[in-house]
Amino acid sequence: MLKYKVVEQTARLGKYSGKQVQVAQQVLGGQISFRQLCERLAKDTTVGQADIRAVLYQLADVVSEYMDLGMSVDCGELGKFRPTFGSKQVPVGKEFHAADIKKVRITFVPRTLFKEFQFRANFERVSADAKCKAPKQGGGSPNSENEEEYKPSGHTGL
């Protein structure tokens, strides 16, 4: 369930430019720490937490290394990562320099399971003063007082 609150703001572009409008603003349901992710994967598989941590840390290093070489990296059912960038427009006849290239980004292209999330997402409106509640389970955020416990929705796609 994706939660949102409605906030008022001044539109900067489009037909409502300069006028007050209402927009939906996402309210996160919490954050799963790396430790919690590893615990869950260890529980759902026959692989131990230490091995999962080691593989995920190494995955990040290897993906980054290949992207440094300008390559895209296919991570199976997870999806593909690739480096991308934009550039300034330089008139023909003027020399183009590497400094004309804008900020480098990482593009993630999800596979089917993640893409299906877009179609099964549900929405719930919450009060305007709603804040993100981080999970209470071990390894959550340092501000653990007044936090609600995270309860999976029953989807076991991991």
N, C-alpha and C positions, 0 to 999 in steps of 0.2 A: 504494500500500500504506500503510494507516494503522497506525502502530506504537503499542503500548501496553505499559505495565508494570503489574504488580499491586502495590498498596500496601495496607498495613493502616491502618485509622483507626477511631475511635470513632464509631458512628452517632449522630446527634443527633435524628433523627426516625424515625417508623415503628415496625414491630414489633421491630426490632433496636436501638432507642434505648438508648444507654448501653453497648452491647456492641461488642466488636471485630469488624469486618467487613473483607472484602477488596473493593477496587474497582479498576476499570481506570482508569489515568491516561494520557492521551495523551502520546506523545513525538513532538515535531515532527521532521520529516525535514529541516528547514532553513528558510531564508527566502530568497525571491527579492527582490533589491533593485529599486527603481524603475528603476535603470540597466539591470539585467539584463532586466527586463520589456521595456523599450524596445528593447534590443538584439535580443531574441527576436522582437518584433513587427516590427521593421525587416527582420530576416532572412526572416520568413515572409510579408512583403507587399512591395509596391512603394513603400512610404512610408519616407522616411528617419527616422533616430532623432530628429533635432531636431524634425521635424514631429510625430512621435508624442508626444514630451515636451510640446510646446506644446499639443497637443490634450488630453492627459490632465490637464495642469495646469488648462487652461481648463474641462474637464469638471467637475473638483472645484469650481472657483469658481462655475460656473453652477448646478450641482446645489444647492450650499449657498445661493446667492442665491434660488433658487426655493423651497427649503424654508423660508427666512426669511419668505417670503410665505405659508407654510402650504400649499404645493402639493406634490403628489407628482410625481416626475419619472420618466418612462419612458425607460430607456436601452437600448431595443431588446433584442437577444439577451442582454445582460448581465442585465437585470432592472429592477425599480422601486425607487426610494428614496422614503421618505416620513417626515416627522417624526411622532413619537408621544409621548405622555406619559400619566401616570396622575395620580390625585389622592387626597388624603385624603378620608375619609368625613366629611361635615359633617352633623350632624342637621338635619332639616327645621325651619325656624323660625329657625335661626342663619344669619347672612350668610356666603356663600361668597366667599373672597378669592383673588386670583391666587396668593398665598403658599401656598394649600392645594394647588396643583398641584405634583406631584412632578417629579423630574428628567426633562428632555426626552431622548428617545432617537431614534436613527435606525433605522428598520426597512428592511431590504433584502429584497425578495421576488425570488428568482432565477427566471430563465426556464428552459425545458426542459433545456438542456444542463447547467446547474448542478444542477437537481433530479435528473437522471439519475445524477449522481455518488453520491447517497445509495444507489442500488440497485446500483452496480457497485463500491462500496468493498470492499476486502479488508483483513483484519487480520493482524498479525504480532505475537506477544508477544516482547518483548525483556527483557534482564536488568533487575533492579530499580534498578541504578545507571546505566542508560542516560540519556544527555543529548542534547539537540538538537544536531545537527551542521549548521552553516551551510555553504552552498556556497562553494567556493573561487574561482569565476569572478569576474572584475572587479566591483567594487562590492558585494561581500559584506560580512559583518560585520567590524569592526575586529580581532577576535580570530581571525585567519586561520590561526594555527599549529594543528596537529593537527586540521584540519578535513577531512572527506571531500568529494570532489568530487560535485556534484549531477549525476545522470544521469537525464534524462527517461525515463519508462516506455514511451515509444513512442506515447502518446496525443498526437495533434497537433490537438487541438480548438481551438487558438488561432487 
